[in-house]
Amino acid sequence: MESVPSPDGPGPGRPGQPRRPTPHRVVVLALDGVVGLDLGTPAQVFGTARDADGEPLYTVTTCTVGGRPVRSTAGFRVLPDHGLEILADADTIVLPGIHDGPPLVDGTVDPEIREALREAHDRGVRIMSICTGAFVLAAAGLLDDRPATTHWAYANRFRRFHPRVRLDPEVLFVDDGDLLSSAGVAAGLDLCLHVIRTDHGSRVANRSARRCVVPSWRDGGQAQYIERPLPEVAAAGTGRTREWIQHRLHEPLTLPRMAAHASMSVRTFTRRFREETGLSPAQWLLRQRTEHARLLLETTDLGVDQVARRSGFGTAAALRQQLHQRIGVPPTAYRRTFRAPSG
């Protein structure tokens, strides 16, 4: 994987100055029966990511086996410029979902694809799947004894074909370092934005999300969308209270206080909150506070103690512990990596 480029790095070709870092190379491998939205998502989302000078942070290329045209579920044919040989130049490979074909029928994949993916993985290339693209990743043998997800409707079939994979069908995406996977269709947006956030910080990811007119990250998982009997409808939802919480992250927010704002009992509030977000109130609040702290570290000069207080963690020690748990680095290191340039 490439190191994160300096946000205020010099432009290309300026005399006496080093060249701008080469954009991260994303290659999308389209198989026959590719899901149209899954195919376009990486190009759209990664294509919006720009550095402080407006230069692209990623390039996106599409390839197929032998460079041959493939069918899409949207009714158009994909005419790629490259065959599998372009995977040798990739920093990240994306496997979009497919509607049919061997990976979904019998859990196998073309040996040529299997070999190309395994060689890329051995080189340290990051590989990510969207929706049923996880079947391709698993058929290549790369997900054995690793966590992953796929569209909830295909979970039983996936387990039958690939029992060694630690499948979690209730999350929007799984990040296991060099191997990432997302749930059905729209969750590919979440995964691509997560990758941008991991590579370049919340500021760049949020800007890309705004350009795509989608949330920078969604709460909960695909458990929200699994078909099940409809719950009884309470007098009101928790959306108004979630918005109220967003403006009070720095305050003590106990479960009874949140429930009181929603005019519900604690038990009813907790149940409705989980039904609507896929998370408990405490889990959701922790995510909101962590995201706010990351944004403050990127966009302000506030000290770590001040960031901790404004985001509701109270102490720098609590903030350090949470950031280290979620992203593996302390606040000061995060700020050095993702701080927006001044001026």
N, C-alpha and C positions, 0 to 999 in steps of 0.2 A: 504494500500500500504506500501511496505517496505521503510525504510529510505535508502538513498544512502550510500553504504558501503564506508568506508575509502579507498582511492586508494592505500595506503601503509599499509593496515592492515596486521596483522601477519598471517602466514600460519596455517593450521589446525594441532592441536596436538603438538605444540611446548611447551615444559615444561615451566611453569610459565607465559605463555602468553595466552590471550583470544583466542578462536577459531575464525577462519575466518567466516564472516557472511555467512549464508546459501544463495545459489543462489536463485534468484527470480523464482518462480515456474509458468511457463506458461502451460496452458492446452488448447489444440485445440479440439473443439467439432465438429466431422465430422458427417454430416447427409448423408442419401442416396442421390446419385447424386452430391456429393461434387466435386467442381472444382479442378482438380489435382494441378494446380499451386498454387492456394490459400491455399491448404493443406500443401504444402511443404515450402511455403514462410516463415512462422514463425519459423520453425525448422532451416532453412538455415540462416536467418538473425540473430535471437536471438542466434543461436548456434555459431556465429562468435564473439560475444561480450565477451571480456576478460578484466580482471583487469590488473594492472601494472605487476603482477607476472605471467600473462598468465593463471590465473584460470578463469573458466567460471562464468559469471555473471547471467546467466539464465539456467534453465533446461526446456526442452520442452517435453510434454507428449501428446499423442492423446487418445481420448476416443470416444465412441459412446453410443447410447441408449442400455443398456443391455450388452455392450461389444460385440455386434454382428458385423459381417463384413458388410461393406457398399460398394456400387458401387461408382466409380469415373468417371468423364467425360473422363479421359485419358484411360479408358479401363481396369484398374487394380482394384482389390478389396482391401479395407483397412481392415487389421486384427489388431484391437486395443488390447492393454493389459488391458484396463480398461473400466468400464461402467461409468455412470454419478456420481457414488459415489466419484470419484477422484476429482470432482469439489469442494468438501469440503476442499481440500488441496491447491487449486489454489490461487495465488496472482493476476494473470491475466488470463482471459478466452478469447480465440480467436474463432470467428465464421466465418469459411471460406465461400465463395460463394457456391451456389448450382445451378444446372441447371434445376431441376424440383422438384416436391413435393408440399405438402400443402402450405407452406409459399408463393410460387410463384403462385399457382393455385387459392387459395381462401383466402390467407392472414392469415391462421391459423397455429398453431404449436402444436405438441404433448403436452398434458397437463403436462406430466412428465418433458419435456424439459422446458416448461414455468415455472413450479414450481422451478426447479433446478436453473434456471437463476435468478429468482426473489429472491430466498434465498441467492444466491451468492452476488447479488447486495446489499441486505440488510446488508450483512456482510462487505461491503465496498470493495469488489473485483472489480478490474478494468476489464471492458468487452469491447472488440473491435471487430468490424465486418469488413470483407473484401468483397468488391463487393456486391453481392446479399445476403450475410450474414446479411445485415441490415434488410432484411425481417424477419429473425428469431428474431432479437433483438426487432423489432417493434411489432411482433406478441406476444411477451412475455409481451407487455405493458410497456416496459422500456423507449421507446422513445417519449411517449406522451408529447407534449409541450416542447420537446428538439430538438436542431439542429442535423442534420444528413445528410449523403450523401449515394449514391449508384451508380451503373453503370448508366450512362446517358440514355441508351436504355431502362431501366426499370423504369424511373422516373415517367411516367404517371401512370403506374400500381401501383407503390408504393403509390402515392398520392391517388389513388382511394381506396386502401385497408386501408391506414393509414393517414387520412386527418389531424389528430392532430399533426403529426410530422412536424417540421419546416425543410423541405427538401431543400437542396441546391445542385442541380445536376451539378454545374459548378466548384466545387472544387475537389482537389485530395483527401483530407481527412478533417474530422472535429474532433477536440479535445474538448470535453465538460467535461473535468475532468475525471470522473469515467466511462464515456461512450464515445467511439471513433468509428468512422466509416470511411471507405475509399471507393473510387470509384472503377472502374472496374479493376480487375486482377492485373496488374502491380502496381497500386496505393497502393496495400498491402505492397509492398516493401517500398514505401515512408512512410507509416504509421508505420511500424515496426522500421524503422530507426529513425523516429520522437520520438517514445517511448524510444528508446535507448538514444537519445540525451536528452530527458527530464529527464530520470533516471540517466544518467552518463556523460552527457556533449558532446560537439561537437567532442572532440578528439576521444573518444571511438566510437561514431557514424560514424565519418569519416573513422576510421580504419575498421569498419565493412563494410562500403560501398565499400572501396577499395577491400576487400576480396571477396565481391560479384560482383565486377566489375560493379558497378552502381553508378550514381551520389549520393552524400550524401543528396542532396535534389534538387527537380526539381522546376523550375519556372512555375508560372501560375497554371491552373487547367484543368479539363477535358473539359472545353469549347473549348480547342484547338482541341479536337478529335470528337466533335459532328458533325454529318454529316450535311453539309450545302454547298451551291454553292461555288466553288473555287474562291478565290479573284483574281483580276487581278495581274499578276506577275510584280513586279517592276524590275528595272534594277539590283538591288542587294538586298540581305537581310541585316539583322542587326547583324548577328552573329559575323562578324569581328569587329564591333563597340563594341559589348558586351565584347569581349575578350580584346579590347583596354581599356575599362572602368575598367576591373578587375585589371589592373596594375596602375590605377590612382585614386583609391578610396579616397586617401588623398587630391586630388585636387578639386577645385571648378568645378563641372560638370553641367553646365546649359543645358537645352534642346536644345537651338540653337547650342551650342558647339558639343553636341552629334550628332545632325542632320547633322552638317557641316562635321563631320568626316565620316559619312555614305554617304556624297554627296547627301543628300535629303533635301527637304523642311521640316520644322518642322511638318507640317500637315501630309505629306507622311510618315515621319519617325515614328511619333506617331502611325499612323494606322498600318504600317508594324510591328512595335515592339509589339503591342498588339496582332496582328494576330499570331506572332511567339512565344510569351511567355505567353499570357493570362493576362499580366499585363501592366500597363502604364510604361513608362521609369522611372518615379519618384518612383513608387512602387517597381520596380525591383531593382533600385539603393539602396533604403532603405534596402531591404532584404540583398543585397550583403554587405553593410556596417555593418549591424547588425551581420551577420555571421562572418565577418572578426574581428569585435570587440570581439565577444565571443571567437574566436580562440586565439586572442592575450591575453585575460584574462587568458585562460587556460594554455598557453604555454610559456608566457614571464613574466618577473618581471616589466614590464613597469607600471608606475603610470597610474591612471585613466585618467588624463589629456593627457598623451602621447598616450594612447590607443584611446582616443576620436579624437585626431588630426590625427593619422595614419589611422584611419578608416573613416575619412571624416566627423565626427560629429562636429568637431571644438572645442566644450567645453565639460567639464565633465558633466555639467548640461543637455546638450542635449542628451548625451549618457545615463545618468541615466534615463531620461524620456523615451527614446526609449526602453531600456531593461526592465524597469518596465512595459511598455505597452505590450511588446511581451511575456515576460516570468515571470513577476510578482515579480522580485527581482532586487535590485540595483547591480552595478558592483562588489562591494567588497564582497557581499554575494555570488554572482555567482562564483567569483574566489575561495572563501573558499571552496565551494562545489565541484568544478570541476577542481581545480588546479592540474596539473600533478605533481607527486612527483619528487623532484630533486635527482640527483645521481643515 
